[in-house]
Amino acid sequence: MTDTFKRAAAEAAVGLVAPGMTLGLGTGSTAAHFIALLGARARAGLGVAGVPTSEATRRLAEAAGIELVEPDETTVIDLAIDGADEIDLRLDLIKGGGGALLREKIIAGAAKRFVVIADGSKKVAELGRFPLPVEIDRFAYGLTVRRVRETLAARGLPTTVNLRSAKDRTPFLSDGGNYVLDCALSRIADPSGLEAALAAIPGVVETGLFIGMAERALIASAAGVETLRRLG
């Protein structure tokens, strides 16, 4: 049933696409539905181009028949569509469960509009139940892990920080070749403050906190597709 809701949210997002757009293409299972639906429209003649946020998304988009572009300084991304691991009522997000948080944030930040698609289980009153991904440089990574733990402790947060593993039990590597930490925090009372504190640590490449970036969220459940819009 959850997959049905993911597809419903993706269908609602496809309705926001207009001919001639350059689209940021997100990563993950919900974004995969969007790519499949967009590909069907592209093959039917809709003239759009996409910028993928991961190599997995690149492969999906190519298979779906979506024209892809390599962005440069002149590229205008009209609309980015991506999923989320958690969405609060302010439309702040935790992302990065798939390990593509850096590329996802680059594209979302560059887009004129950033729209999130999700099933109803991702909507929360407060962020933090989903472990917060933090992408870090591999150099002297143990020192960075220590600083992350110290920063969490200083803010009264749990210090359970795990280096993400791949299926073969080696350290997971992002598409950029970085490690990813998963921080089990339970609740994040001050997402923007935590984002700033973690981003200030040398060795932290990016965090999975997406603060004030989403214009709206399309959240599907048994009741239909709910549209949440960011205020201010």
N, C-alpha and C positions, 0 to 999 in steps of 0.2 A: 504493500500500500504506500509506503514511504516513497518508493520509486515513482509511483503514479503522481504523487504530489510534486516531486521534483520536476517531472515532465510538465505538469500544469504551470508551474512557476516559469519554466523556460519558454513555454508557449506564450505566456503573457509578455515576456521580454521581447520575443520576436516581433510582437506587435509594435514595439518602439523603434524598430529598424526602418529606415527610409533608404531608397535608392541613392547611391553615391556616397554612402557613409563609409568611413574607416572605423572599424570596430576593434576594441580590445577584447580578446577572447580569453576567458578565465580558465582555471584549472580545477579539476575535480569532477565528481559524478553528476552534480547538477549542471555545471557548465558543459559537460559532455552532451547532455540532452539539448542544450541550446545550440551547440555546434551542429548536431545532427539535424535539427529543425531548420537552422539557418542554411545548411548545405542543401537541403531540399529546395529552398527558395532560390538559392544561388544557381542551382542547376536548371531551374525554371526560368532564369533570366534576370533575377535581381542583381543589379550591379553594385556589389559591395566588396570591400577588402578587409582583411583581418590582420591583427598583430597578436601572435600567440604569447601567452605568459609562461609557457614551459615547452620542453621538447615533446612531452606527451601530448599536449594540446596541438602542437604543430603537426604531429602525425595524424591526429584525429581530423584536423581541419583540411589537411591535404587529401585524406581519404574521402572527405565529404564534398570535395570539389570547390572549396572556398579559396579565392585568390588571397595570397599572403604577401605582405610587404615587410621589408626590413626598414624600421623607422630610422630617420635621421633628424637633423635639426629643423627641417621644414615640415615634418609629418604632423598632421592634425588628426588626433584621435577624437572622433565625434562622440562616441559612446563606448564605455567599457561595461561588460556584463560578466559578473563572476559570482560564485557562491560564497558561503561563509560557514565557519564552524559554530559561531555564536553571533547573535544580533541582539543588542539591547534596545530599549525603547527610544533612545536618543540616536539610534542608527550607528552607534559605535560597534566595532566588530572585533572578533578574534578570527584570524585566518592563518593558513599555513599548515593545516593538517596534512596536506599533500606535499609539503616541503617547497612550495614555489613562492613563498611570501615575498622575497625581495623583488622578483620580476613582476608579481602581481601588484605590489605597491608602486613600482615604477610606472606601470601602465595606468593604474587607477589614478595616480597623482597627475599624470599628463593629460588624462581625458577631460573633455569638456563636461561630460556627465558620467557618473559612476553609479550603476544600478546593481543591486544585489538580488540574487534569486535563491530561494531556499524553501525547504519544507518547514512545517510548523514547529518541529522539534528543535529548530535552531534559534527560535525566539525565546529570550530569557529576560528576566527582570534585572539581572546584574551579571556582568561578565565574570568568568573565572572558573566555571565548572569544567570547561574544556581546557586541557593543559595548554598553556601559552607557549607557542613556538618562538624561539629566538635564534636567528641565524648568526653564526660566528665564524670568524676566520680560523683556519686550522693551525696557524702558527701559535705556539705556546698556549694552546687552547685551555690547558688546565688553569692558567692564570686568569683567563677570561671567565671560566666557570666560577672560580673563587670570587671574583669581583661581582659576578651576577648574584651569587648567594649572599654576599655581604650587602648588596644593594637591596635585595628582597628583605633581609633581616632588618635593615635599618628602617624599612617601611612597615614593619610588623607583619610581614607576609611569610608563609612557609618557605623553607629553603630546599624543598625536594626538587632537585634539578637533575634530569637524566639526559645523557647523550643519546640521541635517537639512533637506533640500529636499523640496518637494511635487513632484508629477508635472510641473507646469509650470515647474519650476526656481525658483520663488519659495520663500522660507523656509516650511517646514511650520509650521502653527499647530495647537496642541492645541485641544480643544473649549473650553478656558478662555481661548484667545487668546494662549497663551504659545509661545515658541520651544522646540525640543528639541535638545539637544546629544547626539551619539553619541561616546562615549569608547572608543577601541580600546585595551584594557588587557592583553589576552592572558590574564592570570591575576590574581586578587585574593586575596592571602593572608589579608587581614584585612577581610572585608566589613563587619563592624559598625563598625570604626574608620574605614573610608572613608566609610561612610554618615554618621557623625557629623561628619566633617570637611567633607564637601560640603554637608551641611545647614546648617552654620554660616556659609556664605558668603552675604552679603546679595545678593539677586537670584536665588538658587537657590530655586525653588518646591518641587521635590520630586525625589527620585532614584528610579531603577528598582531599587534594592536593597530587597527585602522581607525583613527580618531577623526571625526568630522569630515570624512571623505565621501561617504555615500549620499547621493541625492535622494534616493528612495530605495525601498526594499519591497520585493514582490514575494509574499510568503503564502504558500499553498497549504491547505489543510482540507479536512472533510467539509468545512464550511465554504470552501471556494478559495479564491486568490485575494488576499488582503494586501492593500498598498499602504505602506508606511512612508511618510515623507519627513525629511529632516527639517526641524524648525530653526529659523535664524540663518 
